[in-house]
């Protein structure tokens, strides 16, 4: 599959939703060898006691809750191998099949598991900030192009160190604000209306953009594009730009023309194994039917 499509289907949320549709009530997560190299089990354990966030609807139901599916656990490699002992295929056999391009199929394991979990809940308020620049074309002004950037970073460390987030993502917010300023000071209104959206809680699971994409202040079908500005690298003279998802959008050719006019080239994703396509706010617009680029 194309990298972005594969990233969507391999994301944890998509897997949990798929499992629940097939009757799952819980889940156990294992790393593949490739995933272990990118984000090891040991690194995951370091975040074991991090707070978990979600937005809630008017009935206090978490926005990403999956009905019938309970919290799960993650196992390291030694424990994962034991889970497959006595099964029709070992875990190593499955990994070998994957390396050879074969898609593993499910089969029963000779074990039962009982899991318990507990949590305390606390409500906090963290708003998105939205502004509209009306369009001028009588036929197109009811269509909206969204410029988005997340306004949060990872906060304060336990030792008191402040993570200011200048690059991730104050730079993106600054580019978005400068884009709005240039449009306004040009004296010429855009043909389509523009939505400038500073979203919160990107670092906590793309929550601000998820809420916005599901509760748009304009009819959702009127949003025709999203240009997401996340961590533009402005630390050195650059020769090309990467528009993640552009090849699946009509924005791809537009981005290529814009790059060429500024003496740059449009390059493909250089790190497909990082699945960046599903790790920034534009992904939530994709999930709701839009075809954006970041």
N, C-alpha and C positions, 0 to 999 in steps of 0.2 A: 504494500500500500504506500501511497505518498507519505512522506514523513509526518505532515501535519495530521492526516487522517489516522495514521497509526498512533500518533501521540494522543489523539482524542480517545481512541478505543482502549489505550493502555493506561489512561489516567485512573487514579484510584476511585474517583467518584463514578465514572462510567462503569467500572468493574462492579462496584457495589450496587448500582442501580440495576445492572444486568443480572447480578446474582439474586437480588430481591425479586425480580420479575420471574425468576425460575424457582422461587420458593425458599431461598436461603433466609435464615433468621439470624445468622452471625457469620463471621469470617475470620480466617487466619491468614495473615500476610507473610509471604516469603520473598526474599530477594533472589533474583536471578544472578548468576555470576557477573553479568555485565552491569546490572544495577548495583551490585555490591562494590564494584570499582568506582562508580560515580558517587554513590551515597551509601556508605557502609552501615551495617547494623550498629556498630559501635557509635557512629555519628548520630544515628537515630536515637540511641539510648541517652545521649547527652541532652536531648530535648524531651525526655520522658515526662518531666513534670511541668512542661510549658503549659500555659493556659490555652484553652481551645475556644475559639470565637465563632459566632454565627449571628446573622441578623434574624429578628423574629417578626412575625406578622401581627396583625391586630389581635389575634387570639393567643399570642405568645407561643406560637408554634415555630420552631427554628426553620429558617428558609430552606436549609439543605437536609432536613430530616427525611429519611427514607422509611415510609411506613412498614412496620414489621421487621425491620432490620436493627439488631442490637449492636452495641459496640463490639469491636474485635480486638485481636492481639496480633503481635508480630513476633516471629521466631527467628533465631539466628540459624546458621547453616547446620551445626551439629544436631540441634533439636529438630530442624526441618527434615533431615535425613532419617531420623528415627521415626518420624511421623509416617514415612513411606515404607518402613520395614514390614515385610509380610504382605505388601500390596502386589498387584500384578506387574507393576513396573517400579523400579527405583527412581529416586529423584534425579540421580545422575543420568539415568537413561533418558529421562524427559529433557534434561538440559542438552544432552547429545542430539536428540531429535530436533530441538530448536536450532542448534548450531548448524544442522543439515537442512534447515528450511522447512521442517515438518511442523505442522500445527498440532500441539498436544490435545488429545480429547480426554474428557473427564472419565473417571472410574472411581469406584468406592474404595475408601481406606478402611482398614480393619480396626478402627478406633472410634470411640465416642469422646466428646469433650464437653466439659461443663465450665462455663466462664461466668465470673461475677464482676461487676463494675460499680463504682460509686462516684458521685460528683456533687459539688456545691455550685450554685448558680448565682450570678450577679448581673444586674442590668447596668450598662453604661451607654452613654450617648456619644456618637461620633458621626457628624453629618457629612454628606456630600455637599458640594457647592456648585450651583448650576447657573449659567447665564445664557441668554438667547440673543443673537444678532439677527433681526428679521431680514429675510430675503426681499429682493426687489422685483423679480420676474413674476408676473401674474399667474403663470402656469406652474412655476417651480417653487414658489415661496413656501408652499405647504409641504415640501420635502426638506429633510434635515440631514446635514452632515455633522457628525459628532466629532469634536476634538476632545480627547480625554487624556488625563495624566493623574497618577495617584499622588496624594499629598502626605502620605505617611511613610515612616521608616521603622526601624526595629527598636527604637527607644533607648532605654538606659540599661546598661549591664549591671549585674549584681555588685560589681566593685565600684559602681558609680560612674563609670565611663559613659559619656553621652555620645550616641551615634547620630550625628547631625543629618546624614543622608544628603549631602550636597549633590552627589552624583545620582543617587537613587532615593528620591527622585525630584529633589528641588530643581535640578537641571531641566527635567521634563516639564514641570509646572512653569518654569521661566519661559521655555520655548512656547508653551501654549499661550501664556499671557502676552508674549511678544507677538504671536500670530494674531491674537485678538486686537492688539494695539495697531498693528499694521493695517488690518482690514478697516478699522474705524478711521484711522488718520488718512487713509487713501482717499476718503471722500466719495468712494463708490461702493454702494452696498452689494454684497454678493448676490448672485441670482437665486441660489437656494438659501434657506435659513441655516444658521450655524448654531450649534449647541456647544458651549464650552463647559466641560464637566470635570471638576476636580474631585476625584473619588477617594474615599477613605478605605482603610483596612485591606489594602492590596497584599500587604505582607502577612496578613492573617487568613489568607485563602481567597483573595479577589472578592471580598465581601461587598465593598461599596459598589463596584461595577455590577455585581450580580443583582444587588437590590435595585440599582438604577435600571438595568436592562429588563427587569421584571415589573418595574413601576415607573415607566417613562412618563414625563410630563406632557408628551405629545403622543398621538396615536403611534403605536409601535411600528405599524406598516409604513409610516411616513419617514422612518429613519432609513436612509439609503446607503449610508457609509459611516464607518468609524475609523478615524486616524488616531491611533494610540501612541502616546509619547512616553516611553518608559526607559529611563537611564540612557539618554543619548551620550555617547562618549565624545567629549569635547576637550580631551586632554592633549591632543596632538593634531597636526595637520593630517586630514584623512583624504583618501583618494576614491573611496566607494562608500555606498550605503547599503544596508540590508533592510528590506521591508518584509518582515515575517508574515507569511500568508498571502503575499501579493500575487503569487502564481495561481491562487484560487479565487481571485477577485479581479473585477474590471479596473481596480485601482492600480494593478500591476503596471500596465502600460503608461498610466498617468505618472506614476512614480519614476518610471524609466525616462520619460520625456523631461520631467523636472530635474532629475539627476544630470541628464545630458546637457541641459541648458546651463548648469552650474559647473560644468567641467568634471563631473563625477560619473561613475558607472554604478549600475544596480547589480549587486552580487547575490548569489544564493546563500542560504543558511550555511555557515561554515561549521556549525556545531549541531548537526541534527540529533546527536545522541543526548543533547541537553533538553530536548523537547520544549524549547522556549515558546512554541506556538500556544501551548496550553498553560503557560505560567505567567501570563500578564493579562491585563484587563480586557483587551480586545476579544479574548476567548469567550467571555460571557455574551458579547454581542453575537458572536458566531453561534453560540448555543441557542440563541433566541431567533436565529434566522438571518442575521446580517452577515455581510462578507467584508470584514474590515482588514486593515493592515496596521502593523505597528512598526 
